[in-house]
Amino acid sequence: MKSIAKIWLLVLGMFVAIGVIGFIGKVVLFPVHVLDKTAETGYGIVNKTLNADNAIFNYEQFHDLYQGAKQQTVNITNSKNQINMLKETYGEDASKYPKDVRNDLSFQQQTLEGYLIQYQKIVSEFNSNSKKLNRELFKSKELPYQLPLDYKELGI
């Protein structure tokens, strides 16, 4: 009977010892686990950033935004010219314009405001992406680092 109790105590002691050794192993090896997960995450980020599809997308996006900003500059200039032509033709006092000309002037002014807002949005996105390391890597050296907030400074 004593030998059976000794065997049970020995088996129970082995399970407790294995549990304690396992716990100590986890505590000791936890920093290694954290480093491994950090390296794995870093590798995933680098791999995604340098992925060919992602690189092409970022490269094209910078060019698209730059061309969009240039187009908005042309649109703004054209709208301002149309507003100025209306004022040259009918005078500065818009209250004296015929109703259809007042409506046209109002439309042109609203269109101009839309173009200005769109230009600011494009510039904001371009400049934001230009500051991001994972995006800036793929920007062509032919493009400026940042686009000016004032459309007149873009210089087309």
Order of alpha helices (4+ residues) and beta strands (2+ residues): alpha-alpha-alpha-alpha
